[in-house]
Amino acid sequence: MASAFEQAALALTAVVTDPAGVLAEEEIQIQCRAPDPESLLVDWLNAVVYEMATRSMLFSEFDVDIYQSRLRARIRGEPVDRDSHQPAVEVKGATFTELQVREQEDGLWLAQCVVDV
C-alpha cells in the first residue's frame, strides 16, 4: 500500500510537470492519520498539495511508511522554476471522487482518486 501511495503522490507532480525534471534537493516530512485507507490517501495527497502550495515547490521523491492508520513520509523536491518546470496547472486538492484503495488479485495495491486543478 505504501508504494501505491508514493505513486499517487508522484502522479500529483505529473499533473503539473514531468517529475523527471524535478530535483530532490529539499526534504520535508509529512504525517497523517485517518480511520481507513481511503481517507488516509485523500489526507496524504492533500498534505502534499498543501506543501506544494505553501512552499511553492514540486516533489519528485516520496518515501512512505504506513502502520495501521498512520502515515509518515519524507518527500523531496525543489522550488518551482517556471522556466524549467513549465507548470501546466495547479493542483487544488484530492477528492473522494473515484476513490479506491485496495489490494488487487496480483498482490499489488491500487490507490486512486480524482484531483481538482
N, C-alpha and C positions, 0 to 999 in steps of 0.2 A: 504494500500500500504506500509506503514512504516514497518509493521510486515513482509511482504514478502521480503522487502529489508534486514531486520535483518536476516531472514532465509537464504537468498542468501549469506550474509557475513559469516554466520555460516558454510554454505556449503564450502566456501573457506578454512576454517580451517579443515574441514573434509577431504578435498583432501590431506592435509598434514599429519594430525594425528587425533586421536579421541578427539573431543572438550571436552569431559568429563574429560580428563586428563590435561586440561589447566586451571590453577588457574587464577582468576580475581584479580590480585594483583595491577596492574598499570592501570591508566585510561588516555586515550588520547582523545582529541576532534577533530572531523573532520567536515569540512563544504564544501559543494559542491553546485554548481548551474549549471543548464542546461536547454535548451529550451523545452525539452519534457521528459516524464518519462523514456523512453528507454535510452536516452543519460545520464540521471541522474543516472540510475542503473549502467551503464558502468563506469561513473566517480566515483561513490561511491565505487564500487568494486576495481577499480584501486587505489583509495585513501587508501583503506585498504591494498591492496597488497604493496603499497609504504611504509606504516608504518611497515608492516611485514618485508620487505627487509631492510629498513634503520635502524630499531631499533633491528633487529634480534629477533623479538617477534612473538608469536602466540596469538590469541584472542579467547575468548570463550563467551563473553557477549557483546551484541550490543543493544543500545537504540537509535532508530532513530526517528526523528521528520521531517516530510515533510510538507512544506507550500508552495503552488504554485510550483515554480520552484527551491525552495531552500531546501536543506537537511542539518540538523545539527544532529550530532551523538556523543555519548560517547561510546567508545569501551574500554573493559577491558581485560587484559591478562597478560602474563608473558614472560620473555626472554626464548628463545628456549633452552631446555636442551636435547641434542642429546640422552642421555641415557634414560630419562623418556619419551620423546615425540616420539622418533624414527621416525623423519620426513621421509615420503616416497618420496616426490618430493618437488620442489619449484615452487610455482605459479608465472608465469611471468606477467600475466595480463588478464583482461577481454576483450572479443572481441565482435563484433557485430554479430557473427555467432549465429543463433538460438535465437536472442534477442527478448524477448517479455516482456511487462509489461501490464497487462490487468486485469480488474475485471471479474471474472468468474460468471456464472449464479447463483451459490450458495452464491454470495456476497464476497467470498474470493478472494484475489489477487494472481496472478501468476507473478513472476519476475524471469526470467531465461536468461542465456546466456552461451556460451562456454568460458572456460578459458584456456589459454595456460600454459603448465607446462614445 
